[in-house]
Amino acid sequence: MSPDSRESKGRMDRTTRARLEARARVFKALAHPSRLCIVSELAAGERCVCELARLIGADVSTASRHLALLRAAGLVADEKRGLQVFYTLRVCCIPEFLECVESVLRTTREERRPARRAVGRRG
């Protein structure tokens, strides 16, 4: 029996709860426009913290705090070279996940559009 099927049969066990809490930490780490921007930029390749700070319109210390949250969630890795710190995505599936989010947004927009009615001519 899979852990997901156990959830539907009653209370979730400790292992399932821990796994879901870990997932929630990843979502929370992504739950800020600046961090989403950083992750999208890192999908194109390695960047130094100063580049990412400019990108999000923040000072280096603010960008570093955002990056620390992403690092703690396991989303990015860092490497210090001299006085600069460079960041990369740790997993390659994040851009696909963000595209999935875009699909949800497109579907939601389409569902909220008023239905177009065919306008018949009166003679």
C-alpha positions as CSV (number, residue, x, y, z in Angstrom):
1,M,0.0,0.0,0.0
2,S,1.5,3.4,-1.0
3,P,1.8,6.2,1.6
4,D,-0.6,8.3,-0.4
5,S,-3.3,5.6,-0.1
6,R,-2.9,5.4,3.6
7,E,-3.7,9.1,4.0
8,S,-7.2,8.5,2.6
9,K,-8.0,5.7,5.2
10,G,-7.8,7.9,8.2
11,R,-5.1,9.7,10.1
12,M,-1.8,9.9,8.5
13,D,1.2,8.3,10.2
14,R,4.3,10.0,11.3
15,T,6.3,9.1,8.2
16,T,3.6,10.5,5.9
17,R,3.3,13.6,8.0
18,A,7.0,14.2,7.9
19,R,7.1,13.7,4.1
20,L,4.3,16.2,3.6
21,E,5.9,18.7,6.0
22,A,9.1,18.4,3.9
23,R,7.1,19.1,0.8
24,A,5.5,22.1,2.4
25,R,8.9,23.5,3.3
26,V,9.8,23.4,-0.4
27,F,6.6,25.2,-1.4
28,K,7.2,27.8,1.3
29,A,10.7,28.4,0.0
30,L,9.3,29.1,-3.4
31,A,6.4,31.2,-2.1
32,H,7.9,34.7,-2.8
33,P,8.1,36.5,-6.1
34,S,11.8,37.3,-5.6
35,R,12.7,33.6,-4.9
36,L,10.6,32.5,-7.9
37,C,12.5,35.0,-10.1
38,I,15.8,33.7,-8.7
39,V,14.9,30.1,-9.4
40,S,13.8,31.0,-12.9
41,E,17.1,32.7,-13.6
42,L,19.1,29.9,-12.2
43,A,17.3,27.5,-14.6
44,A,19.4,29.3,-17.3
45,G,22.6,28.5,-15.4
46,E,24.9,29.5,-12.6
47,R,24.7,33.1,-11.3
48,C,26.6,35.0,-8.6
49,V,24.7,36.6,-5.7
50,C,25.5,40.1,-7.0
51,E,23.8,39.3,-10.4
52,L,20.7,37.9,-8.6
53,A,20.5,40.9,-6.3
54,R,20.4,43.2,-9.3
55,L,17.8,41.0,-11.0
56,I,15.4,41.2,-8.1
57,G,16.1,44.8,-7.3
58,A,17.5,44.2,-3.9
59,D,20.8,44.6,-2.0
60,V,23.1,41.7,-1.7
61,S,22.2,40.9,1.9
62,T,18.5,40.6,1.0
63,A,19.3,38.4,-2.0
64,S,21.5,36.3,0.2
65,R,18.6,35.8,2.7
66,H,16.4,34.6,-0.1
67,L,19.1,32.3,-1.3
68,A,19.6,30.9,2.2
69,L,16.0,29.9,2.3
70,L,16.2,28.3,-1.1
71,R,19.4,26.5,0.0
72,A,17.8,25.3,3.3
73,A,15.0,23.8,1.3
74,G,17.4,21.9,-0.9
75,L,16.6,23.9,-4.1
76,V,19.9,25.6,-4.7
77,A,23.6,24.9,-4.1
78,D,26.3,27.5,-3.6
79,E,30.0,27.6,-4.2
80,K,32.3,30.3,-2.9
81,R,35.1,31.5,-5.3
82,G,37.2,34.2,-3.8
83,L,34.9,36.9,-2.6
84,Q,32.0,35.8,-4.7
85,V,29.3,33.2,-4.1
86,F,27.8,31.4,-7.1
87,Y,24.5,29.6,-7.1
88,T,23.0,26.8,-9.2
89,L,19.8,24.8,-9.1
90,R,20.3,21.4,-7.3
91,V,17.5,19.7,-9.3
92,C,16.6,20.1,-12.9
93,C,12.8,19.5,-12.5
94,I,12.1,22.9,-11.0
95,P,11.5,24.7,-14.4
96,E,9.1,22.0,-15.4
97,F,7.3,22.4,-12.1
98,L,7.0,26.2,-12.7
99,E,5.6,25.4,-16.2
100,C,3.0,23.2,-14.5
101,V,2.1,26.2,-12.3
102,E,1.7,28.3,-15.4
103,S,-0.7,25.7,-16.8
104,V,-2.8,26.0,-13.7
105,L,-2.9,29.8,-14.1
106,R,-3.8,29.6,-17.8
107,T,-6.6,27.1,-17.0
108,T,-7.9,29.3,-14.2
109,R,-7.9,32.4,-16.4
110,E,-9.8,30.5,-19.1
111,E,-12.4,29.2,-16.6
112,R,-13.0,32.7,-15.3
113,R,-13.6,34.2,-18.8
114,P,-17.2,34.9,-19.5
115,A,-18.6,32.4,-21.9
116,R,-18.9,33.9,-25.4
117,R,-22.3,33.6,-26.7
118,A,-23.1,33.3,-30.3
119,V,-24.8,36.5,-31.5
120,G,-27.6,35.7,-33.9
121,R,-28.8,38.2,-36.5
122,R,-32.3,39.4,-36.4
123,G,-33.8,40.0,-39.8
